[in-house]
Amino acid sequence: MKADAFRNQVVIVTGASAGIGRAIAIQLAGQGAKLVLAARRKERLEVVAAECRGLGGEALVVPTDVSREDQCQKLVEESIAAYGRLDMLVSNAGLAVLSRLEDYTNLDLFRHVINVNFYGAVHCSYYSLPYLKQSQGRILAISSLGGKAALPYNSAYCASKSALNSFFDALRMEVTRHGVSVTLVCPYWVVTEFHEAVLDKNGVPAGAHGRAVYTRKMMTADQCARIALRAAQKRRREVMFSPGAMTAMLKLLAPGLLDWISVNIVLKTAANRARIGRKATDEPGTG
């Protein structure tokens, strides 16, 4: 990717306060982009905005709950009011609930995941599209391999990502005649704050225990952002991270084996989280 591929480009980044969204914003700022940073936590956005400005980019903070259509409309309107154009939408905001469907007290949390992960992308795309058509711009959508092959205890998250993938595949075909590209990125495990924020069936975040899923071999947010931006710059259709190709093949040729692997991944993750939890409880001063 050219060092200044996005120089002076106006880019909205949702979920910009942490993780992949923050990494994308920082890298765009280093190229001299004009950023609009969106997430719910204003104080975290202000920190990211300061980092972006320090790297030579411009940054506008617009606190946004993407599950709210009116707030997404306001996000785009404020972007246009500030910069007069829009060149790229990075649709990245997302969350997850770790629970069996039968264990939910009610379906409010399930709906919340769908509203943020799926409708959040729909809302932002809908209101951005008139301006992206004018600039022949780009949509960069951060999805997940969970949208290609499901994991147990993740029904809401996987359903939202599967819907997201289909939505952007359809949208790509609709907007190509306007010169607008849609790049769908499906990462595997990426080391971010995401799993610390994963909710249980009662809506309680996992906290430090959530980091038990990560290993030293896993991709960093910076690495993921670099790959995603390179793909968007080249207007690639889709990027599936390893083991995406193998997962797709197993789903077609050996779905039972893929189910077995998926269940064991979740069981191993749960065991690691429990081990971390016991260790924290046993430490002096934590009980």
N, C-alpha and C positions, 0 to 999 in steps of 0.2 A: 504494500500500500504506500502511495506517495506520502511524504511527510506532512504535506499541507493539503491533502485531498479534500478536507472539509473546511478549509479556510473561508471565513466570512459566511459560512452556511448557517442558517437559522435552524436549530434542532430542539425539539421538545423531547425530554427524557422523563418518562414516568418511573416511579420507584427509584428515584435518583438519590435518596438519602443514604443508601448503603449497598453493599454487595456489587453485583454486576452493573446495576444502573449507575452507581457512583463511579465505578471504574470506567464505564463508557463516557460519562461526563468529563472525567479528568483527562482521558485521552483525547477527547474532542477539543477540550480547552487548550491542550498543548499544541493543537493544530490551528488555533485561532478561530474556533467556531463561536457563534453567538448562541448561548444556551438558555433554555427555559427549563428550570428544574422543578419537577412536580413530585410530591409525596405528601403524606399526612403530617409528618413531623417537621414543623417550620424550623425549629432550632437546629435540627440535623441538616436541613437543606441549606441554612445559612452558613454552616461550617463548610459544606461542599462548595457552595458558591464562592466563598473566600479562597478556597484552594484553586478553583478554576480561574478566578481573576488573577491570582498570583502566577499562574502559568501563561497569562496573556490572553485568555478568553474573556468574553462577556458572559454575565450570568444574571438571569432574572429568576427570582424565587416566587413560585405560585403554589402555596399549599393546596393540595387537591386530594380528595377522596374519589378515586376513579370509579367506584361503584355508584356514585351520584352523577347522573347525566348532566344536571345543571352545572356542576362544578367542572366537568370536562369541557362543556361549552365555554365556560368562563376562562378556563385555561387557554384555550385556543384564541379566544377573543383578546385576552391580555397579551398573548404572544404577538399577534398581528398588530395590536396597538403600539407595542414597544419596538418592533422590528420591521413591520410592514410587509413581511413575507414569511413563508415557511418552506423549508427545503427537506426536512426529514422528521418523521415521528419515530421515536424509539419506544415501543410498547413493551414495558418490562415489569410493571407492578404485578406482584403476586404474593400469595400466601398458601398455607396448607393446614389441614387438620388431620391428625393421625388418630384414626379410630375406625373400628368396625361399624358398619351402618347400623347394626342392631343395638349398638351401645350409645348412640346419640340420644340425649334426653328428648330433643325435638329436632326439627330440620333447619332451625335458624342458622346454625353454623355452616351447615352444608350449603344453604343458599348463599351465605356470605362469601364463601369461597368461589362459587360460580359467578356471583355479582362482581367481585374484584377481578378475578383472573380472566373471565370471558367477557362479561358486559363492559368491564373497564376498557378493554381493548376495542370493543365495538364502539363505545361512546367516543373515545378519542379519535378513532379512525374516521368516524362519520363526520365529526366537526372539522377535522384536519383536511379531509379530502378535497374540498373546493380549492384550497390554497396549494396543496400538493399538485393538483392538476395544472395550476398556473405555472408552477416552477418546474414541472416534470420531475418531481421529487421522489423521495424514497420512504418506505415504511420498513423499519427493522423490528421484527417481532421476536422477543425472547420467549420461547416455549420450553419444552422439556421432552426427553425420551419417554417420560411418563404419559405423554400424549400418543405415543406410538405403541407402547406395550404397558399395560396397567400393572400396578403393584397392590397387593391386599393392604387393607388399613388406610388406603389412600384413594378411596372411591371418588370423593368430591374433587380432589386435586387432579386426578387422572381424567375424570370426565371433563373438567374445565379445559384441560390442555388438549384433549382430543377434539373438543368443539373448537378451540382456538385454532388448531391446525387446519381443520376443514374450512373455517371461516376465512382464514388468510389465503388458503388455496383458491377458494372461490373469488375472493376480492382481487387477487392477482390477475385472474382471467378477465375480470370486469374492467380493470383500470389500465391494462397494458396499452390499450389504444390511445390513452392520454399521455403515454410516456412515463407513467408512474410505476416504479418497481416495488415488489414486496419480497423481502428476504426473511425467511423463517429459520430461526436457529434453535436447535433442539439439543441442549447440553445434557451431560450425564451428571455425576457429582461435581460440584464446584464449591470450593471452600469460601463460604460467605457467612453472614449472620443468619441466613435463611432458616437453618435447622434449629437455631436457638429460639427463633420466633414461631416455630411450628406449634400449633395449638393442640391440646388434648380435647377429649369429648366435652369438657366443661369450659373450654375456651381459655385454658391456662397455658402460657408459653412454656416450652421445654426448658428454656434457660441454658445454663452451661452444659447440662446433660446432653443437649442437642448436638453439641460438637463431637460427640462420640462417634458419629458416622464418618468423620473425616480422617484421612490418612495423608502421609507426606507425599504419596504418589498422585494425589488428586490435583486437578487443575485449579489454579488460582483465579480469582475474579479478573485480574489484569490480563491473564492469558486468554480467558474467555472473551473479554471485551475486545482484545486485539483481533481475534479470529472473526468475531461478529462484525466489527467495523470494516475489516478487509472484505468480507463477503458483501456487505451493504454497498461499499464503494464500487465493487465489481458488478453490482446488481445481480448477484447469484440468487437462484430460486430458493434453495434450502441447504442448510448445513446440519448434518447429523453427526454428533460426536461419537467416538468409540464408547461402547460396543453397539452403536445403532444399527449398522449393517447386519451384524450377527443376530441381533434381536429381531429385526425384520424377517430374516431368513428362518429363524426358529419359529416365529409366529406362523409362518406359512407352512413349514415342513414338519415341525414337531411342537405343536402348541402345548401338548401335555408336559413335555420337558421344560418348556419356557415357564409354565405355571409353577412347576416344582422349583426351578431356579429362583423365581420371583418370591415365592413363599420363604425360601431359605435365606434370601437376602434380607427380608424384613425380620425374620427371627434372629439372625446374627446381629442386625442393627439394634434390635430390642435388648438383646443380651449385653451388648456393649454399653448401652445407655444405663441399664440396671447396674452394671459393674461400676460405672462412673458415679452413679448415685450413691452406691454403698460406700465407695471410697470417700466421697465428700462428707457423708454422715459420720464416718469413723474418725475423720480428722479432728484434732483437739479444737474446741471452741466453736464447732459447727453444729453440735447437737442441741 
